[in-house]
Structures are given as structure tokens and as C-alpha cells.
């Protein structure tokens, strides 16, 4: 598995239109699935406790088979099942706070909409990929292909390489089985060095 490094991510971020920065930063820091990311609303963010709670996902379906006739369908997660609460950094809290203020979003409006304005609908994965993500990749000139979903892989790999607990990462990612999370161990070139450094930090604290 080829995992995006922090330096490579920064190059992609630098080539993205500014209006998508908060969305992409949210994904790399939380590892949310696409549908979970585009379903986020201001009410899902606790700006004081610095958490995001994932209550729902948005699924794209062909209109002919949609029970409502809508292409974007919201699926709410059962309480205490797939719903989860994730800690986020102060920097991301500030970025999301600016997003809410700049767009004058109400608590139930989408944080990241297709129009980039308050009241907009969900972002289409394919539209984002073709009009935003692929052009940014081309400008970043990384020399290899990166899917948006790879940000989720990078989140898990970076956390584990930095010494995070495997079960904590499993819960953060919403994995049903810990074996799924284990795939992200040792995927960065310097992961073993970081694991040793994490061990040393705990050892020194106990000394």
C-alpha cells in the first residue's frame, strides 16, 4: 500500500482552491469516509470540546432506483452503533469556525456544500473528483495517482506510525474489525523509527 506522506499531502493542499481547504483538512485529520464528510453540519462540531460527532452519511444512488427520486440520500447511523465522536485539533476547530462564520451557516446546513454557500446541497463525489481533485493532483506533480479516499488511509497510517493505540484508531476509523486497522501498520517509510520514538516517550515518562 502506497501511503501519502505529510509532505505530499501539503503539496496537494497547496494546489486546491481555497474554498475546499477546510473540507480536505477535516478529512485528513479525521479519516472520515466521503459520505460522512459531506454530511457534516455545524451542529456535529463541538467547538468548545474540540470534537466532531458522525451521525450520518450521504449515499449517491441513481435516480431510477432511489425510493425518493433524489440522487443524494441521507442515512442516519443508529445510536451507539456506527455513530462515533472524534477529537480534533485546535487548528481544525479554528478552520471550521471560520467556515461557519464566512458562510453564515445555520446549525443544520451542510458544512461543505456543492455551491460553497449556505443552503447548498451535497457535493457529488464524481464532480469533485473531475473538477477539483484531479486538476490539483496534476498541478502537484507527485508522480503517482492519489484518490481522495487515500486521505482516509493516510490518517490511519500517520496515527499508527506516530504511536497511536491500535484500538483507538480502529474506533476512530469506524472499522468493525481490528484486522482492517492492522493493514495500516508499518506503511510509512519511517514508521519503525516513529514507533521506537513513541516507546521512548512512554519509557522516559515512567522513569
C-alpha positions as CSV (number, residue, x, y, z in Angstrom):
1,X,0.0,0.0,0.0
2,X,1.5,3.4,-1.1
3,X,0.6,5.9,1.7
4,X,0.6,9.6,1.1
5,X,3.3,11.4,3.2
6,X,2.6,14.6,5.1
7,X,4.8,16.5,2.6
8,X,2.9,15.1,-0.4
9,X,-0.4,16.0,1.2
10,X,0.8,19.6,1.7
11,X,1.6,19.8,-2.0
12,X,-1.9,18.7,-2.9
13,X,-3.5,21.0,-0.4
14,X,-1.5,23.9,-1.8
15,X,-3.0,23.3,-5.3
16,X,-6.6,23.0,-4.2
17,X,-9.0,26.0,-4.5
18,X,-9.2,27.8,-1.1
19,X,-12.9,27.0,-0.6
20,X,-12.1,23.3,-0.3
21,X,-9.3,23.7,2.2
22,X,-11.4,23.2,5.3
23,X,-13.0,20.1,3.9
24,X,-9.8,18.4,2.9
25,X,-8.1,19.3,6.2
26,X,-11.1,17.8,8.0
27,X,-10.8,14.6,6.1
28,X,-7.0,14.1,6.7
29,X,-7.5,14.8,10.4
30,X,-10.5,12.6,10.9
31,X,-10.2,9.9,8.3
32,X,-14.0,10.2,7.5
33,X,-15.5,8.3,4.6
34,X,-16.6,10.5,1.7
35,X,-20.3,10.2,2.6
36,X,-19.7,11.0,6.3
37,X,-17.6,14.1,5.4
38,X,-20.1,15.7,3.0
39,X,-22.9,15.0,5.5
40,X,-21.3,17.1,8.3
41,X,-23.2,20.1,9.7
42,X,-22.1,22.8,12.2
43,X,-24.3,21.0,14.8
44,X,-22.0,18.0,14.6
45,X,-19.0,20.1,15.7
46,X,-18.5,20.8,19.4
47,X,-16.2,23.9,19.2
48,X,-15.6,24.0,22.9
49,X,-14.7,20.3,23.5
50,X,-13.0,20.1,20.1
51,X,-14.9,17.1,18.8
52,X,-16.8,16.0,15.7
53,X,-19.7,13.5,16.0
54,X,-20.5,11.5,13.0
55,X,-24.3,10.8,13.0
56,X,-25.0,10.2,9.3
57,X,-23.6,9.5,5.8
58,X,-24.8,10.6,2.4
59,X,-25.2,7.9,-0.3
60,X,-25.3,8.6,-4.0
61,X,-27.7,6.4,-5.9
62,X,-29.1,6.5,-9.5
63,X,-32.4,8.3,-9.5
64,X,-34.3,5.4,-11.2
65,X,-33.7,3.2,-8.1
66,X,-33.9,5.9,-5.5
67,X,-37.0,5.5,-3.3
68,X,-37.4,9.3,-3.0
69,X,-36.3,10.2,-6.5
70,X,-33.3,12.1,-5.1
71,X,-29.7,11.2,-6.2
72,X,-28.3,12.0,-2.7
73,X,-29.8,10.1,0.2
74,X,-29.1,10.7,3.9
75,X,-28.6,7.6,6.0
76,X,-28.7,8.2,9.8
77,X,-26.5,6.0,11.9
78,X,-28.1,4.0,14.7
79,X,-27.2,5.4,18.2
80,X,-24.3,3.5,19.8
81,X,-23.7,1.6,16.6
82,X,-21.9,3.3,13.7
83,X,-22.1,6.8,15.2
84,X,-18.8,8.0,16.8
85,X,-17.2,11.1,18.3
86,X,-13.7,12.1,17.2
87,X,-11.3,14.6,18.9
88,X,-9.9,17.3,16.5
89,X,-7.1,19.8,16.8
90,X,-7.4,23.4,17.8
91,X,-6.3,24.4,14.3
92,X,-9.1,22.4,12.7
93,X,-11.6,23.9,15.1
94,X,-10.5,27.4,14.0
95,X,-10.7,26.4,10.3
96,X,-14.2,25.1,10.8
97,X,-15.2,28.1,12.9
98,X,-14.1,30.4,10.1
99,X,-16.0,28.3,7.6
100,X,-19.3,28.6,9.6
101,X,-18.8,32.4,10.1
102,X,-17.8,33.1,6.5
103,X,-20.8,31.3,5.0
104,X,-23.1,32.4,7.8
105,X,-24.2,28.7,8.2
106,X,-27.1,27.7,10.4
107,X,-26.6,24.6,12.7
108,X,-28.4,22.2,10.3
109,X,-26.9,23.4,7.0
110,X,-24.1,21.4,5.3
111,X,-20.6,22.5,6.3
112,X,-19.3,21.6,2.8
113,X,-21.9,22.1,0.0
114,X,-21.8,21.9,-3.7
115,X,-22.3,25.6,-4.1
116,X,-19.8,26.7,-1.4
117,X,-22.7,28.8,0.0
118,X,-25.2,28.5,2.9
119,X,-28.1,26.2,2.0
120,X,-26.2,24.3,-0.8
121,X,-26.8,20.6,-1.4
122,X,-24.3,17.8,-1.0
123,X,-21.1,17.6,-3.1
124,X,-21.1,14.9,-5.8
125,X,-18.1,12.7,-5.5
126,X,-17.6,12.5,-9.2
127,X,-17.9,16.2,-9.8
128,X,-15.4,16.9,-7.0
129,X,-13.0,14.3,-8.4
130,X,-13.1,15.6,-12.0
131,X,-13.3,19.3,-11.5
132,X,-11.3,19.8,-8.3
133,X,-9.2,16.8,-7.2
134,X,-7.7,15.6,-10.4
135,X,-6.6,19.1,-11.6
136,X,-5.0,19.7,-8.2
137,X,-3.1,16.4,-8.5
138,X,-1.9,17.3,-11.9
139,X,-0.6,20.6,-10.6
140,X,1.1,19.0,-7.6
141,X,3.1,16.7,-9.9
142,X,3.6,13.9,-7.3
143,X,4.3,11.3,-10.0
144,X,1.7,8.8,-8.8
145,X,-2.1,8.7,-8.5
146,X,-3.9,9.6,-5.3
147,X,-7.5,9.0,-4.7
148,X,-9.4,11.2,-2.3
149,X,-10.2,8.0,-0.3
150,X,-6.4,7.7,0.2
151,X,-6.6,10.6,2.7
152,X,-8.5,8.1,5.0
153,X,-5.7,5.6,4.6
154,X,-3.1,8.3,5.3
155,X,-5.0,9.3,8.5
156,X,-4.8,5.8,9.9
157,X,-1.2,5.3,8.8
158,X,0.0,8.6,10.3
159,X,-1.7,8.0,13.6
160,X,-0.3,4.5,14.0
161,X,3.2,5.5,12.8
162,X,3.1,8.2,15.5
163,X,2.4,5.7,18.2
164,X,-1.4,5.8,18.5
165,X,-3.1,2.8,20.1
166,X,-4.4,0.3,17.5
167,X,-7.9,0.0,19.1
168,X,-8.2,3.8,19.4
169,X,-7.5,4.1,15.6
170,X,-10.0,1.3,14.9
171,X,-12.7,3.2,16.7
172,X,-11.7,6.5,15.1
173,X,-12.0,5.0,11.7
174,X,-15.2,3.2,12.4
175,X,-13.8,-0.2,11.5
176,X,-15.8,-3.2,12.5
177,X,-12.7,-5.5,12.8
178,X,-9.3,-4.7,14.2
179,X,-7.7,-6.7,11.4
180,X,-8.8,-4.0,9.0
181,X,-6.9,-1.4,11.0
182,X,-3.8,-3.6,11.2
183,X,-3.3,-3.2,7.5
184,X,-2.1,0.4,8.1
185,X,0.8,-0.6,10.4
186,X,4.3,0.0,9.0
187,X,3.1,1.7,5.8
188,X,5.2,4.8,6.1
189,X,9.0,4.7,5.3
190,X,9.9,5.9,8.8
191,X,7.1,4.1,10.7
192,X,9.5,1.9,12.7
193,X,11.6,4.9,13.8
194,X,8.4,6.6,14.9
195,X,7.2,3.5,16.8
196,X,10.6,3.5,18.6
197,X,10.2,7.2,19.5
198,X,6.7,6.6,20.8
199,X,8.1,3.8,23.0
200,X,10.8,6.0,24.3
201,X,8.4,8.8,25.2
202,X,6.4,6.4,27.4
203,X,9.6,4.8,28.9
204,X,11.0,8.2,29.8
205,X,7.7,9.2,31.4
206,X,7.8,6.2,33.6
207,X,11.5,6.5,34.5
